[in-house]
Amino acid sequence: MTEGSPADGREEAFALYEAGHYRESIECCNALPGGKDDPSVAVLVVTNYFALGEYDEAEVRLRDLITHSPDSSYYHSFLGKVLETAGKEGGTAAYARAVQLDPGNEEALRAYAAHFTGLGDHRAALPLLSALVSISGKRDDAIALMRSLIETGDGERALEVHASLSGSEGAETEYIDALMIAGRHREAAKTALAAYRSCRDPGFLRQHLAALAIFDRPAALHLFPTFLQECPDDDLALDYVLLLKSEKRCREALEACKRLIEERPDPIHQLVACELVAGTGETDLAQQGYEELIREEIRQGNDLETLSMIIGAYEGFLRKAYTLTTVPGCYLSVVSGDPNVVSLVRTGWFYASFGETKEAREWLYRAYRLDYLNGGVEYAGFLAQEGDLRECEKVLLYVLTHLKKTGDLVRVAETVLEAKRGWQKMQRLVEALITRFSGEIGTLGPEGVEVFARVYLCAAEGALEAGEYVRCKECCLYGLDLTRTHTDEFFDLVARCKRATVAERPVLSFGNTGPAGKSKEKEESDDLLDLELDEREEALVAFLKQHRESNEEELRKVLGTRRVSGTVNRLIKKAADIGISLIEKQGMGEHGEIYVYCGK
């Protein structure tokens, strides 16, 4: 770094970043006098680490900044971006917090809305996108709003948004879809054909023929072959196959489907072909097609979701083609012979559909032993359905103990909730779920928060049934704090609880030591317990608490390892997750990075 004022140093660091010299920019920032106390310098350091792809370091530094400025929407938004780019959980929760702190944060609004649209929950995305459009005025945001309005069936409002755009460039697809949703099919067909003639995009041709098929199906059927010659396209060809199939013209559809498969042998196309062969009455040939397709998908083993869908279609075919009283031998040979979790689960549920619960249980148990998560969730669902709630709870507690991802936690909780009338007999599991969700609250997306609220609803209902009225009210208060969609159920439960209570006792603690009634010393002790430190982390905290400041070289001797930086980073993240600050990084010194204790 060249000699000069701090302002000159900041400009030099930024220029190095702009030039792509990220390491040099970080070094320049670290060399700035007072740079560690300058938020703009700290953000530039994080930005450099982000550009280098060192997301763990960027995350740790951002969490440290958030600890000191918890109300900064920008910091939370940046953290969301880092977590999302790194493929980690918690990005959506960070964006949600950013929007909560500043409803005008465009980046956070855009990313948060994209989360909902990615899930297909366009209704939840609408208020976010509406706010974003009014703030940003950007064309892409308006088009995203149009898409969500279309997906929720509000074609007229989508057309109003389109009318506010200056020109329709880039929004033609949404405009045509909006016309379709609004019932203006002739106008949609005309507009789509004009757009196709203008740019030869087959997507517009698909829209034209879809609109035409609504008010003039014979014309659409007549035009498909001509347009397919003019503009060969796999999706357009599949549209033609499905239109013929809907008209019960199975042989014509099958010929068209065979031509499509020659061009693109996709398993979905092959599945449609099997259905068409069955539609022609050639049962044996159709069965052969289904079984060959299943064997091939099992052999490849790279798309279990598609395999499950194909097996489900095969089951439907067998039920329709034959009078079944149990799982047929052909099914056991083709599907059940391979020990993959999908085959085991589908076999178990197929047996269950015939009332053969003993065989169903055996197959689903095998799936659980093979894959504790995917098989375990299915096995637990079966046990709940059969009323064996004790074993169901045992299985799900095991699954819960071994979970690593927040998304899997949400999935297990949904299995419990689907047990409906059985949850109150699985209170150990409900309490374990509350404990796990509480530890993951910082990384929960909006749908996860809603599931957490429903877990509290379960716990509250169980407590009311057991006569534990204080616990019931406590769970209701926590659940109300979380939920957006189940408020009425919580209010009703609180009212029932109060009617049943003989002597009212407060849930909330009152006193001079704070809302929770704890002294500062007790709060600090609880905070350290909440961190769940390992032996090495405890030693590091104890040493820094005693000496207040240390460096990397000294801590290597104390901890007996060279991996000091990783241990410190984990500690900073753990502390940030529960909203406290323990350790700060103070830049590089002669003996490595300097660490300062900043806890209570």
ZIJO-V753555 format. One record per residue. N is the residue number from 0. SS is DSSP state (helix for helix, strand for strand, loop for the rest). PHI is phi in whole degrees, 0 to 359 (none if undefined). PSI is psi in whole degrees, 0 to 359 (none if undefined). Layout:
BEGIN
N,SS,PHI,PSI
N,SS,PHI,PSI
END
This chain:
BEGIN
0,loop,none,139
1,loop,281,156
2,loop,294,148
3,loop,157,186
4,loop,286,162
5,helix,304,324
6,helix,298,319
7,helix,296,321
8,helix,296,319
9,helix,296,319
10,helix,296,320
11,helix,294,317
12,helix,298,319
13,helix,292,321
14,helix,296,321
15,helix,296,319
16,helix,298,313
17,helix,299,328
18,loop,276,357
19,loop,87,10
20,loop,266,75
21,helix,289,319
22,helix,297,315
23,helix,296,324
24,helix,295,319
25,helix,297,315
26,helix,299,320
27,helix,297,318
28,helix,297,317
29,helix,294,332
30,helix,276,350
31,loop,291,131
32,loop,294,125
33,loop,75,10
34,helix,297,328
35,helix,294,340
36,helix,262,1
37,loop,259,110
38,helix,302,325
39,helix,295,324
40,helix,290,317
41,helix,300,319
42,helix,294,322
43,helix,295,322
44,helix,298,314
45,helix,300,317
46,helix,298,322
47,helix,294,316
48,helix,297,322
49,helix,297,316
50,helix,295,329
51,helix,282,351
52,loop,81,13
53,loop,268,75
54,helix,289,328
55,helix,297,316
56,helix,293,319
57,helix,298,319
58,helix,296,314
59,helix,299,316
60,helix,292,323
61,helix,293,318
62,helix,297,326
63,helix,295,318
64,helix,297,319
65,helix,294,325
66,helix,301,322
67,helix,274,335
68,loop,227,70
69,loop,295,344
70,loop,262,13
71,loop,275,109
72,helix,297,323
73,helix,298,316
74,helix,298,316
75,helix,295,321
76,helix,295,317
77,helix,295,320
78,helix,298,318
79,helix,302,318
80,helix,295,317
81,helix,296,312
82,helix,296,319
83,helix,296,316
84,helix,294,324
85,loop,282,354
86,loop,74,24
87,loop,264,161
88,loop,281,157
89,loop,105,349
90,helix,298,315
91,helix,296,319
92,helix,297,322
93,helix,294,318
94,helix,297,319
95,helix,299,318
96,helix,295,321
97,helix,297,318
98,helix,293,321
99,helix,298,319
100,helix,286,326
101,loop,214,95
102,loop,298,351
103,loop,262,7
104,loop,285,102
105,helix,298,313
106,helix,299,317
107,helix,292,318
108,helix,301,316
109,helix,295,314
110,helix,291,322
111,helix,293,318
112,helix,296,320
113,helix,298,328
114,helix,299,314
115,helix,291,318
116,helix,294,327
117,helix,296,330
118,helix,276,353
119,loop,83,10
120,loop,265,73
121,helix,289,334
122,helix,295,321
123,helix,289,332
124,helix,284,336
125,helix,304,308
126,helix,298,327
127,helix,293,314
128,helix,292,323
129,helix,298,315
130,helix,296,319
131,helix,297,316
132,helix,297,320
133,helix,292,334
134,helix,272,310
135,helix,276,322
136,loop,68,13
137,loop,278,145
138,helix,298,315
139,helix,298,324
140,helix,292,321
141,helix,295,321
142,helix,293,321
143,helix,297,322
144,helix,295,318
145,helix,303,315
146,helix,298,317
147,helix,293,323
148,helix,296,320
149,helix,297,314
150,helix,293,337
151,loop,264,7
152,loop,83,15
153,loop,256,74
154,helix,295,323
155,helix,296,316
156,helix,294,325
157,helix,298,321
158,helix,293,325
159,helix,296,318
160,helix,297,318
161,helix,298,321
162,helix,296,335
163,helix,280,347
164,loop,283,147
165,loop,272,91
166,loop,90,160
167,loop,256,9
168,loop,300,128
169,loop,85,352
170,loop,238,14
171,helix,299,317
172,helix,300,313
173,helix,295,322
174,helix,298,316
175,helix,294,317
176,helix,298,322
177,helix,296,319
178,helix,300,318
179,helix,298,312
180,helix,295,327
181,loop,281,358
182,loop,85,11
183,loop,263,66
184,helix,291,321
185,helix,295,317
186,helix,295,321
187,helix,296,316
188,helix,298,316
189,helix,295,315
190,helix,295,318
191,helix,294,319
192,helix,295,319
193,helix,297,320
194,helix,295,320
195,helix,296,315
196,helix,299,331
197,helix,283,321
198,helix,231,356
199,loop,61,30
200,loop,277,120
201,helix,298,340
202,helix,299,321
203,helix,290,327
204,helix,294,321
205,helix,297,318
206,helix,296,319
207,helix,299,312
208,helix,288,327
209,helix,295,317
210,helix,293,317
211,helix,298,321
212,helix,296,338
213,helix,287,319
214,helix,251,351
215,loop,207,75
216,helix,299,316
217,helix,303,321
218,helix,295,319
219,helix,296,315
220,helix,299,324
221,helix,290,324
222,helix,277,335
223,helix,307,308
224,helix,301,321
225,helix,296,313
226,helix,292,327
227,helix,293,328
228,helix,290,320
229,helix,287,324
230,loop,219,78
231,loop,300,128
232,loop,204,131
233,helix,298,315
234,helix,294,323
235,helix,295,320
236,helix,296,320
237,helix,294,322
238,helix,303,318
239,helix,295,316
240,helix,301,313
241,helix,291,327
242,helix,293,317
243,helix,298,319
244,helix,298,319
245,helix,294,338
246,loop,268,7
247,loop,65,22
248,loop,265,67
249,helix,294,322
250,helix,293,316
251,helix,297,318
252,helix,297,321
253,helix,295,318
254,helix,298,316
255,helix,295,323
256,helix,291,322
257,helix,297,320
258,helix,296,321
259,helix,295,318
260,helix,295,325
261,helix,300,324
262,helix,279,322
263,loop,211,95
264,loop,282,61
265,loop,284,141
266,helix,301,330
267,helix,292,320
268,helix,297,319
269,helix,293,325
270,helix,295,318
271,helix,299,320
272,helix,298,319
273,helix,300,317
274,helix,297,323
275,helix,290,321
276,helix,299,316
277,helix,298,324
278,helix,293,337
279,loop,276,355
280,loop,93,1
281,loop,270,78
282,helix,298,313
283,helix,298,317
284,helix,294,321
285,helix,296,316
286,helix,298,318
287,helix,300,318
288,helix,297,313
289,helix,302,313
290,helix,291,321
291,helix,296,320
292,helix,295,317
293,helix,296,316
294,helix,300,319
295,helix,294,318
296,helix,293,322
297,helix,294,319
298,helix,298,317
299,helix,288,318
300,loop,61,24
301,loop,251,1
302,loop,214,83
303,helix,291,332
304,helix,294,316
305,helix,294,320
306,helix,301,316
307,helix,298,320
308,helix,295,318
309,helix,293,318
310,helix,297,321
311,helix,299,319
312,helix,294,323
313,helix,297,318
314,helix,300,316
315,helix,298,320
316,helix,297,314
317,helix,298,319
318,helix,297,322
319,helix,282,324
320,helix,277,332
321,loop,228,159
322,loop,269,101
323,loop,262,141
324,loop,240,350
325,loop,202,179
326,loop,291,123
327,loop,285,159
328,helix,298,324
329,helix,298,323
330,helix,293,314
331,helix,298,324
332,helix,290,315
333,helix,276,312
334,loop,271,311
335,loop,277,348
336,loop,288,339
337,loop,260,129
338,loop,277,57
339,loop,257,156
340,helix,297,325
341,helix,295,314
342,helix,297,318
343,helix,294,316
344,helix,295,313
345,helix,297,322
346,helix,297,315
347,helix,301,313
348,helix,289,331
349,helix,294,318
350,helix,298,318
351,helix,299,327
352,helix,293,341
353,loop,262,6
354,loop,80,11
355,loop,268,77
356,helix,290,329
357,helix,297,311
358,helix,294,320
359,helix,301,316
360,helix,297,319
361,helix,297,315
362,helix,292,319
363,helix,289,328
364,helix,295,320
365,helix,299,321
366,helix,297,321
367,helix,296,317
368,helix,292,330
369,helix,282,319
370,loop,219,99
371,loop,300,331
372,loop,275,294
373,helix,295,316
374,helix,287,323
375,helix,295,320
376,helix,296,319
377,helix,292,317
378,helix,297,317
379,helix,296,321
380,helix,299,320
381,helix,295,315
382,helix,299,319
383,helix,296,320
384,helix,297,325
385,helix,275,356
386,loop,86,7
387,loop,271,72
388,helix,286,333
389,helix,296,312
390,helix,291,324
391,helix,301,314
392,helix,297,318
393,helix,299,315
394,helix,296,313
395,helix,291,328
396,helix,296,321
397,helix,296,313
398,helix,300,315
399,helix,298,323
400,helix,296,329
401,helix,257,3
402,loop,291,145
403,loop,244,328
404,loop,255,144
405,helix,298,321
406,helix,299,324
407,helix,290,325
408,helix,299,316
409,helix,298,319
410,helix,296,317
411,helix,295,319
412,helix,298,320
413,helix,296,326
414,helix,297,319
415,helix,297,315
416,helix,294,328
417,helix,288,346
418,loop,292,347
419,helix,56,262
420,helix,283,354
421,helix,264,349
422,helix,300,324
423,helix,295,345
424,helix,264,7
425,loop,236,50
426,helix,294,329
427,helix,300,318
428,helix,292,317
429,helix,299,317
430,helix,294,323
431,helix,295,322
432,helix,296,317
433,helix,300,317
434,helix,298,314
435,helix,294,316
436,helix,298,321
437,helix,299,323
438,helix,287,340
439,loop,254,8
440,helix,302,329
441,helix,289,343
442,helix,247,1
443,loop,286,132
444,loop,282,176
445,helix,300,322
446,helix,290,327
447,helix,292,321
448,helix,298,320
449,helix,294,321
450,helix,295,320
451,helix,301,318
452,helix,299,320
453,helix,292,328
454,helix,296,318
455,helix,297,324
456,helix,298,317
457,helix,300,313
458,helix,297,320
459,helix,294,318
460,helix,295,319
461,helix,296,320
462,helix,294,320
463,helix,297,317
464,helix,296,328
465,loop,274,359
466,loop,79,15
467,loop,267,81
468,helix,288,324
469,helix,296,316
470,helix,297,321
471,helix,300,312
472,helix,296,320
473,helix,300,313
474,helix,296,322
475,helix,296,318
476,helix,294,317
477,helix,296,316
478,helix,296,319
479,helix,298,325
480,helix,295,333
481,helix,266,324
482,loop,274,153
483,loop,244,338
484,loop,246,352
485,loop,239,28
486,helix,298,319
487,helix,300,319
488,helix,297,320
489,helix,292,317
490,helix,298,319
491,helix,297,320
492,helix,292,319
493,helix,298,317
494,helix,298,316
495,helix,296,321
496,helix,296,316
497,helix,291,327
498,helix,293,327
499,helix,276,342
500,loop,281,130
501,loop,277,310
502,loop,238,120
503,loop,286,132
504,loop,236,135
505,loop,289,145
506,loop,274,316
507,loop,283,139
508,loop,272,144
509,loop,233,144
510,loop,169,182
511,loop,277,350
512,loop,265,9
513,loop,117,172
514,loop,304,325
515,loop,269,357
516,loop,71,30
517,loop,246,146
518,loop,284,164
519,helix,297,323
520,helix,295,319
521,helix,294,320
522,helix,298,317
523,helix,296,317
524,helix,299,317
525,helix,296,320
526,helix,300,316
527,helix,293,324
528,helix,295,320
529,helix,296,335
530,helix,288,338
531,loop,52,58
532,loop,287,145
533,loop,274,180
534,helix,299,318
535,helix,292,320
536,helix,293,322
537,helix,297,319
538,helix,296,319
539,helix,296,313
540,helix,297,316
541,helix,298,318
542,helix,294,313
543,helix,292,325
544,helix,295,325
545,helix,283,318
546,helix,261,349
547,loop,69,328
548,strand,213,144
549,strand,205,180
550,strand,228,172
551,helix,299,317
552,helix,295,317
553,helix,294,319
554,helix,290,333
555,helix,299,320
556,helix,290,320
557,helix,295,317
558,helix,269,345
559,loop,71,32
560,loop,207,154
561,loop,274,350
562,loop,270,53
563,helix,290,317
564,helix,302,317
565,helix,296,320
566,helix,296,317
567,helix,297,316
568,helix,301,318
569,helix,297,318
570,helix,296,316
571,helix,299,318
572,helix,294,315
573,helix,300,316
574,helix,295,317
575,helix,296,326
576,helix,297,331
577,loop,252,12
578,loop,81,27
579,loop,235,169
580,loop,236,128
581,loop,244,315
582,strand,227,140
583,strand,240,145
584,strand,270,135
585,strand,244,27
586,strand,88,185
587,strand,267,142
588,strand,234,192
589,loop,295,329
590,loop,248,36
591,strand,94,193
592,strand,293,144
593,strand,259,134
594,strand,237,138
595,strand,237,135
596,strand,280,128
597,loop,232,20
598,loop,283,185
599,loop,283,none
END
